Amino acid sequence: MYEPIRTKSVHTMAETRTAHGPHRSREEELDIRLAGHLTALLTVTDELRALTPDASLDDAAHRLAERVARLSGGHPPLRATPSAGTSARTASRVASLHQRAHTLAGQALVVATSRGDVAGSALAAERLRAHATTLGIAEAA
């Protein structure tokens, strides 16, 4: 009366896929996420360097690039050319970039802390404080 089911269930297919698919450890996943956050932070830092040249931003960009390279097996991060800014919108653009950098540094800090990466945590925390200071955000005690 009823025809038997000829296809595998969704659950069986999922078990098969995870049993034979590529696996990454939690540490590898966190490395990838941290490298991504730090690369994004580096991109924003490069934009800020183009709009407001500053030796501290140059140093931060250098250290971010070194950290990303370490997390990526020695491969330096791809770096975009900063976009050209107009003088009429520079102040609002700089503030927006500092806000974005602050957010990215916070995300990097969370991942670095989860990963147990002391150097990454210190770098992310330093950048978080620097952008918070620029934005006038008071730190919690």
C-alpha positions in Angstrom: 0.0 0.0 0.0 2.7 2.5 0.9 6.0 2.7 -1.0 9.1 2.6 1.2 11.2 5.8 1.6 14.1 5.6 -0.8 16.1 8.7 0.3 18.1 9.2 3.4 16.6 11.3 6.2 17.9 14.8 6.7 19.4 13.7 10.0 21.4 10.9 8.5 22.7 13.2 5.8 23.9 15.7 8.4 25.7 13.0 10.4 27.4 11.7 7.2 28.4 15.2 6.3 30.0 16.0 9.7 31.6 12.5 9.9 33.4 13.0 6.6 33.7 16.7 6.1 36.6 18.9 7.1 36.9 19.8 10.7 38.7 22.7 12.3 39.5 22.8 16.0 38.0 25.5 18.2 41.4 27.2 18.3 41.6 27.2 14.5 38.2 28.8 14.3 39.1 31.4 16.8 42.3 32.1 15.0 40.4 32.7 11.8 37.9 35.0 13.5 40.5 36.9 15.4 42.6 37.4 12.2 39.4 38.7 10.4 38.6 41.2 13.2 42.1 42.4 13.3 42.3 42.7 9.5 39.1 44.8 9.5 40.6 46.9 12.3 43.7 47.3 10.2 41.7 48.5 7.2 39.9 51.1 9.3 43.3 52.2 10.8 44.7 52.6 7.3 41.7 54.8 6.5 42.3 56.9 9.6 46.0 57.2 8.8 45.1 58.6 5.3 42.7 61.2 6.8 44.6 62.1 10.0 48.3 61.1 9.7 49.6 60.2 13.2 52.7 58.2 14.3 50.6 56.3 16.9 48.3 55.1 14.0 51.3 54.1 12.0 52.6 52.1 14.9 49.2 50.5 15.5 48.9 49.5 11.8 52.3 47.9 11.9 51.6 45.9 15.0 48.1 44.9 13.7 49.7 43.7 10.4 52.3 41.7 12.4 49.7 40.0 14.6 47.5 39.1 11.6 50.5 37.6 9.8 51.3 35.4 12.9 47.7 34.2 13.0 47.6 33.5 9.3 50.7 31.3 9.2 53.1 34.1 8.2 51.0 35.5 5.3 50.7 39.2 5.5 47.2 40.6 5.4 45.8 42.1 2.2 45.6 45.8 2.6 43.3 48.1 0.7 44.2 51.5 -0.5 42.5 54.1 1.6 39.6 55.9 -0.1 40.0 59.6 -0.9 38.1 61.8 1.6 36.6 65.2 0.9 37.5 68.0 3.3 33.8 68.9 3.8 33.0 65.5 5.4 36.4 64.7 6.9 35.4 65.4 10.6 32.3 63.3 10.5 34.1 60.6 8.5 36.9 60.5 11.0 34.5 60.2 13.9 32.6 57.4 12.1 35.9 55.5 11.5 36.9 55.8 15.1 33.5 54.4 16.1 33.9 51.5 13.7 37.5 50.9 14.9 36.2 51.0 18.5 33.6 48.3 17.7 36.1 46.1 15.8 38.7 46.4 18.6 36.0 45.3 21.1 35.1 42.3 19.0 38.8 41.4 18.6 39.2 41.6 22.4 36.4 39.2 23.0 37.8 36.6 20.5 41.4 37.1 21.7 40.2 36.6 25.3 38.2 33.5 24.4 41.3 32.1 22.6 43.6 32.9 25.5 45.8 35.1 23.3 47.5 37.5 25.7 49.3 39.5 23.0 46.2 39.7 20.9 44.1 40.8 23.9 46.6 43.4 24.9 46.7 44.9 21.4 42.9 44.9 21.0 42.5 46.4 24.5 45.0 49.1 23.7 43.2 50.0 20.4 39.9 49.9 22.2 41.2 52.5 24.8 42.7 54.7 22.1 39.5 54.9 20.1 37.4 55.3 23.2 39.6 58.3 24.2 39.3 59.8 20.8 35.5 59.4 20.9 35.3 60.8 24.5 33.9 57.5 25.8 34.6 57.1 29.5 36.0 53.7 30.5 34.2 51.6 33.2 36.2 51.1 36.3 
